[in-house]
Amino acid sequence: IFGWLILGEEIQVRSIVGSALILVGVYLVNLQARRRR
């Protein structure tokens, strides 16, 4: 049971980090698009 809780926490952290990276990527792309215009 404890192992499952640890794995669950790891999955949450990975999903949060992944979504954060995606948001940062989209933000950087938007900045580059604005600079080009």
CHARMM internal coordinates of N, CA and C (Angstrom, degrees):
IC EDIT
DIST 1 N 1 CA 1.4722
DIST 1 CA 1 C 1.5353
ANGL 1 N 1 CA 1 C 109.75
DIST 1 C 2 N 1.3305
ANGL 1 CA 1 C 2 N 117.10
DIHE 1 N 1 CA 1 C 2 N -45.49
DIST 2 N 2 CA 1.4648
ANGL 1 C 2 N 2 CA 119.07
DIHE 1 CA 1 C 2 N 2 CA -179.69
DIST 2 CA 2 C 1.5283
ANGL 2 N 2 CA 2 C 110.36
DIHE 1 C 2 N 2 CA 2 C -62.30
DIST 2 C 3 N 1.3301
ANGL 2 CA 2 C 3 N 115.72
DIHE 2 N 2 CA 2 C 3 N -40.20
DIST 3 N 3 CA 1.4702
ANGL 2 C 3 N 3 CA 119.20
DIHE 2 CA 2 C 3 N 3 CA 179.43
DIST 3 CA 3 C 1.5229
ANGL 3 N 3 CA 3 C 110.29
DIHE 2 C 3 N 3 CA 3 C -60.77
DIST 3 C 4 N 1.3461
ANGL 3 CA 3 C 4 N 116.94
DIHE 3 N 3 CA 3 C 4 N -40.46
DIST 4 N 4 CA 1.4638
ANGL 3 C 4 N 4 CA 120.10
DIHE 3 CA 3 C 4 N 4 CA -179.61
DIST 4 CA 4 C 1.5355
ANGL 4 N 4 CA 4 C 110.28
DIHE 3 C 4 N 4 CA 4 C -64.68
DIST 4 C 5 N 1.3464
ANGL 4 CA 4 C 5 N 116.32
DIHE 4 N 4 CA 4 C 5 N -38.90
DIST 5 N 5 CA 1.4679
ANGL 4 C 5 N 5 CA 119.36
DIHE 4 CA 4 C 5 N 5 CA 178.73
DIST 5 CA 5 C 1.5236
ANGL 5 N 5 CA 5 C 110.05
DIHE 4 C 5 N 5 CA 5 C -62.99
DIST 5 C 6 N 1.3334
ANGL 5 CA 5 C 6 N 116.48
DIHE 5 N 5 CA 5 C 6 N -42.19
DIST 6 N 6 CA 1.4714
ANGL 5 C 6 N 6 CA 120.14
DIHE 5 CA 5 C 6 N 6 CA 179.98
DIST 6 CA 6 C 1.5256
ANGL 6 N 6 CA 6 C 109.52
DIHE 5 C 6 N 6 CA 6 C -63.52
DIST 6 C 7 N 1.3380
ANGL 6 CA 6 C 7 N 117.00
DIHE 6 N 6 CA 6 C 7 N -44.47
DIST 7 N 7 CA 1.4661
ANGL 6 C 7 N 7 CA 119.88
DIHE 6 CA 6 C 7 N 7 CA 179.49
DIST 7 CA 7 C 1.5223
ANGL 7 N 7 CA 7 C 109.75
DIHE 6 C 7 N 7 CA 7 C -62.51
DIST 7 C 8 N 1.3326
ANGL 7 CA 7 C 8 N 117.45
DIHE 7 N 7 CA 7 C 8 N -40.71
DIST 8 N 8 CA 1.4638
ANGL 7 C 8 N 8 CA 120.93
DIHE 7 CA 7 C 8 N 8 CA 179.11
DIST 8 CA 8 C 1.5233
ANGL 8 N 8 CA 8 C 110.42
DIHE 7 C 8 N 8 CA 8 C -60.50
DIST 8 C 9 N 1.3368
ANGL 8 CA 8 C 9 N 116.83
DIHE 8 N 8 CA 8 C 9 N -42.01
DIST 9 N 9 CA 1.4622
ANGL 8 C 9 N 9 CA 119.96
DIHE 8 CA 8 C 9 N 9 CA 179.62
DIST 9 CA 9 C 1.5212
ANGL 9 N 9 CA 9 C 110.16
DIHE 8 C 9 N 9 CA 9 C -65.23
DIST 9 C 10 N 1.3391
ANGL 9 CA 9 C 10 N 116.95
DIHE 9 N 9 CA 9 C 10 N -40.32
DIST 10 N 10 CA 1.4617
ANGL 9 C 10 N 10 CA 119.62
DIHE 9 CA 9 C 10 N 10 CA 179.34
DIST 10 CA 10 C 1.5203
ANGL 10 N 10 CA 10 C 110.17
DIHE 9 C 10 N 10 CA 10 C -61.59
DIST 10 C 11 N 1.3281
ANGL 10 CA 10 C 11 N 116.73
DIHE 10 N 10 CA 10 C 11 N -42.65
DIST 11 N 11 CA 1.4655
ANGL 10 C 11 N 11 CA 120.26
DIHE 10 CA 10 C 11 N 11 CA -179.86
DIST 11 CA 11 C 1.5291
ANGL 11 N 11 CA 11 C 109.65
DIHE 10 C 11 N 11 CA 11 C -62.38
DIST 11 C 12 N 1.3278
ANGL 11 CA 11 C 12 N 117.33
DIHE 11 N 11 CA 11 C 12 N -42.36
DIST 12 N 12 CA 1.4678
ANGL 11 C 12 N 12 CA 120.02
DIHE 11 CA 11 C 12 N 12 CA 179.45
DIST 12 CA 12 C 1.5219
ANGL 12 N 12 CA 12 C 110.11
DIHE 11 C 12 N 12 CA 12 C -62.09
DIST 12 C 13 N 1.3295
ANGL 12 CA 12 C 13 N 117.02
DIHE 12 N 12 CA 12 C 13 N -45.96
DIST 13 N 13 CA 1.4698
ANGL 12 C 13 N 13 CA 120.32
DIHE 12 CA 12 C 13 N 13 CA -179.26
DIST 13 CA 13 C 1.5189
ANGL 13 N 13 CA 13 C 109.71
DIHE 12 C 13 N 13 CA 13 C -61.39
DIST 13 C 14 N 1.3404
ANGL 13 CA 13 C 14 N 116.71
DIHE 13 N 13 CA 13 C 14 N -44.76
DIST 14 N 14 CA 1.4707
ANGL 13 C 14 N 14 CA 119.55
DIHE 13 CA 13 C 14 N 14 CA -179.36
DIST 14 CA 14 C 1.5194
ANGL 14 N 14 CA 14 C 110.65
DIHE 13 C 14 N 14 CA 14 C -62.20
DIST 14 C 15 N 1.3358
ANGL 14 CA 14 C 15 N 117.56
DIHE 14 N 14 CA 14 C 15 N -42.99
DIST 15 N 15 CA 1.4712
ANGL 14 C 15 N 15 CA 120.36
DIHE 14 CA 14 C 15 N 15 CA -179.09
DIST 15 CA 15 C 1.5285
ANGL 15 N 15 CA 15 C 110.07
DIHE 14 C 15 N 15 CA 15 C -65.27
DIST 15 C 16 N 1.3387
ANGL 15 CA 15 C 16 N 117.11
DIHE 15 N 15 CA 15 C 16 N -39.68
DIST 16 N 16 CA 1.4714
ANGL 15 C 16 N 16 CA 120.30
DIHE 15 CA 15 C 16 N 16 CA 179.53
DIST 16 CA 16 C 1.5254
ANGL 16 N 16 CA 16 C 109.76
DIHE 15 C 16 N 16 CA 16 C -65.59
DIST 16 C 17 N 1.3322
ANGL 16 CA 16 C 17 N 116.76
DIHE 16 N 16 CA 16 C 17 N -45.80
DIST 17 N 17 CA 1.4706
ANGL 16 C 17 N 17 CA 120.28
DIHE 16 CA 16 C 17 N 17 CA 179.90
DIST 17 CA 17 C 1.5245
ANGL 17 N 17 CA 17 C 109.69
DIHE 16 C 17 N 17 CA 17 C -63.21
DIST 17 C 18 N 1.3330
ANGL 17 CA 17 C 18 N 116.92
DIHE 17 N 17 CA 17 C 18 N -41.96
DIST 18 N 18 CA 1.4689
ANGL 17 C 18 N 18 CA 120.45
DIHE 17 CA 17 C 18 N 18 CA -179.64
DIST 18 CA 18 C 1.5177
ANGL 18 N 18 CA 18 C 111.04
DIHE 17 C 18 N 18 CA 18 C -61.87
DIST 18 C 19 N 1.3225
ANGL 18 CA 18 C 19 N 117.39
DIHE 18 N 18 CA 18 C 19 N -47.02
DIST 19 N 19 CA 1.4711
ANGL 18 C 19 N 19 CA 120.70
DIHE 18 CA 18 C 19 N 19 CA -179.92
DIST 19 CA 19 C 1.5259
ANGL 19 N 19 CA 19 C 109.77
DIHE 18 C 19 N 19 CA 19 C -63.91
DIST 19 C 20 N 1.3324
ANGL 19 CA 19 C 20 N 117.49
DIHE 19 N 19 CA 19 C 20 N -38.12
DIST 20 N 20 CA 1.4643
ANGL 19 C 20 N 20 CA 120.78
DIHE 19 CA 19 C 20 N 20 CA 179.44
DIST 20 CA 20 C 1.5265
ANGL 20 N 20 CA 20 C 109.77
DIHE 19 C 20 N 20 CA 20 C -63.82
DIST 20 C 21 N 1.3385
ANGL 20 CA 20 C 21 N 117.55
DIHE 20 N 20 CA 20 C 21 N -43.55
DIST 21 N 21 CA 1.4671
ANGL 20 C 21 N 21 CA 120.73
DIHE 20 CA 20 C 21 N 21 CA 179.01
DIST 21 CA 21 C 1.5213
ANGL 21 N 21 CA 21 C 110.19
DIHE 20 C 21 N 21 CA 21 C -61.82
DIST 21 C 22 N 1.3357
ANGL 21 CA 21 C 22 N 117.04
DIHE 21 N 21 CA 21 C 22 N -40.64
DIST 22 N 22 CA 1.4700
ANGL 21 C 22 N 22 CA 120.47
DIHE 21 CA 21 C 22 N 22 CA 179.57
DIST 22 CA 22 C 1.5290
ANGL 22 N 22 CA 22 C 109.65
DIHE 21 C 22 N 22 CA 22 C -62.91
DIST 22 C 23 N 1.3370
ANGL 22 CA 22 C 23 N 117.17
DIHE 22 N 22 CA 22 C 23 N -44.32
DIST 23 N 23 CA 1.4685
ANGL 22 C 23 N 23 CA 120.27
DIHE 22 CA 22 C 23 N 23 CA 179.99
DIST 23 CA 23 C 1.5274
ANGL 23 N 23 CA 23 C 109.99
DIHE 22 C 23 N 23 CA 23 C -62.04
DIST 23 C 24 N 1.3309
ANGL 23 CA 23 C 24 N 117.27
DIHE 23 N 23 CA 23 C 24 N -42.92
DIST 24 N 24 CA 1.4703
ANGL 23 C 24 N 24 CA 120.80
DIHE 23 CA 23 C 24 N 24 CA 179.39
DIST 24 CA 24 C 1.5257
ANGL 24 N 24 CA 24 C 109.67
DIHE 23 C 24 N 24 CA 24 C -63.02
DIST 24 C 25 N 1.3357
ANGL 24 CA 24 C 25 N 117.05
DIHE 24 N 24 CA 24 C 25 N -41.86
DIST 25 N 25 CA 1.4687
ANGL 24 C 25 N 25 CA 120.86
DIHE 24 CA 24 C 25 N 25 CA 179.66
DIST 25 CA 25 C 1.5181
ANGL 25 N 25 CA 25 C 110.79
DIHE 24 C 25 N 25 CA 25 C -61.48
DIST 25 C 26 N 1.3242
ANGL 25 CA 25 C 26 N 116.93
DIHE 25 N 25 CA 25 C 26 N -46.06
DIST 26 N 26 CA 1.4741
ANGL 25 C 26 N 26 CA 120.50
DIHE 25 CA 25 C 26 N 26 CA 179.52
DIST 26 CA 26 C 1.5274
ANGL 26 N 26 CA 26 C 110.08
DIHE 25 C 26 N 26 CA 26 C -63.00
DIST 26 C 27 N 1.3243
ANGL 26 CA 26 C 27 N 116.97
DIHE 26 N 26 CA 26 C 27 N -40.18
DIST 27 N 27 CA 1.4646
ANGL 26 C 27 N 27 CA 121.33
DIHE 26 CA 26 C 27 N 27 CA 179.87
DIST 27 CA 27 C 1.5272
ANGL 27 N 27 CA 27 C 110.60
DIHE 26 C 27 N 27 CA 27 C -62.57
DIST 27 C 28 N 1.3455
ANGL 27 CA 27 C 28 N 116.85
DIHE 27 N 27 CA 27 C 28 N -44.71
DIST 28 N 28 CA 1.4678
ANGL 27 C 28 N 28 CA 120.45
DIHE 27 CA 27 C 28 N 28 CA 179.35
DIST 28 CA 28 C 1.5200
ANGL 28 N 28 CA 28 C 110.34
DIHE 27 C 28 N 28 CA 28 C -64.09
DIST 28 C 29 N 1.3322
ANGL 28 CA 28 C 29 N 117.70
DIHE 28 N 28 CA 28 C 29 N -40.96
DIST 29 N 29 CA 1.4726
ANGL 28 C 29 N 29 CA 120.99
DIHE 28 CA 28 C 29 N 29 CA 179.67
DIST 29 CA 29 C 1.5257
ANGL 29 N 29 CA 29 C 109.49
DIHE 28 C 29 N 29 CA 29 C -62.09
DIST 29 C 30 N 1.3282
ANGL 29 CA 29 C 30 N 116.83
DIHE 29 N 29 CA 29 C 30 N -41.62
DIST 30 N 30 CA 1.4689
ANGL 29 C 30 N 30 CA 120.23
DIHE 29 CA 29 C 30 N 30 CA 179.55
DIST 30 CA 30 C 1.5284
ANGL 30 N 30 CA 30 C 110.11
DIHE 29 C 30 N 30 CA 30 C -63.86
DIST 30 C 31 N 1.3292
ANGL 30 CA 30 C 31 N 117.80
DIHE 30 N 30 CA 30 C 31 N -39.67
DIST 31 N 31 CA 1.4656
ANGL 30 C 31 N 31 CA 120.52
DIHE 30 CA 30 C 31 N 31 CA 179.14
DIST 31 CA 31 C 1.5252
ANGL 31 N 31 CA 31 C 109.76
DIHE 30 C 31 N 31 CA 31 C -63.16
DIST 31 C 32 N 1.3256
ANGL 31 CA 31 C 32 N 117.68
DIHE 31 N 31 CA 31 C 32 N -44.26
DIST 32 N 32 CA 1.4654
ANGL 31 C 32 N 32 CA 120.86
DIHE 31 CA 31 C 32 N 32 CA 179.78
DIST 32 CA 32 C 1.5211
ANGL 32 N 32 CA 32 C 110.25
DIHE 31 C 32 N 32 CA 32 C -63.30
DIST 32 C 33 N 1.3303
ANGL 32 CA 32 C 33 N 117.96
DIHE 32 N 32 CA 32 C 33 N -40.56
DIST 33 N 33 CA 1.4678
ANGL 32 C 33 N 33 CA 121.73
DIHE 32 CA 32 C 33 N 33 CA 179.87
DIST 33 CA 33 C 1.5274
ANGL 33 N 33 CA 33 C 109.40
DIHE 32 C 33 N 33 CA 33 C -62.59
DIST 33 C 34 N 1.3270
ANGL 33 CA 33 C 34 N 117.50
DIHE 33 N 33 CA 33 C 34 N -41.45
DIST 34 N 34 CA 1.4663
ANGL 33 C 34 N 34 CA 120.25
DIHE 33 CA 33 C 34 N 34 CA 179.59
DIST 34 CA 34 C 1.5194
ANGL 34 N 34 CA 34 C 110.41
DIHE 33 C 34 N 34 CA 34 C -65.76
DIST 34 C 35 N 1.3288
ANGL 34 CA 34 C 35 N 117.54
DIHE 34 N 34 CA 34 C 35 N -39.94
DIST 35 N 35 CA 1.4657
ANGL 34 C 35 N 35 CA 120.52
DIHE 34 CA 34 C 35 N 35 CA -179.63
DIST 35 CA 35 C 1.5245
ANGL 35 N 35 CA 35 C 110.43
DIHE 34 C 35 N 35 CA 35 C -64.00
DIST 35 C 36 N 1.3522
ANGL 35 CA 35 C 36 N 117.32
DIHE 35 N 35 CA 35 C 36 N -39.90
DIST 36 N 36 CA 1.4647
ANGL 35 C 36 N 36 CA 120.50
DIHE 35 CA 35 C 36 N 36 CA -179.17
DIST 36 CA 36 C 1.5235
ANGL 36 N 36 CA 36 C 110.63
DIHE 35 C 36 N 36 CA 36 C -62.90
DIST 36 C 37 N 1.3411
ANGL 36 CA 36 C 37 N 116.55
DIHE 36 N 36 CA 36 C 37 N -39.11
DIST 37 N 37 CA 1.4630
ANGL 36 C 37 N 37 CA 119.36
DIHE 36 CA 36 C 37 N 37 CA -179.51
DIST 37 CA 37 C 1.5290
ANGL 37 N 37 CA 37 C 109.49
DIHE 36 C 37 N 37 CA 37 C -69.25
END
COOR INIT
IC SEED 1 N 1 CA 1 C
IC BUILD
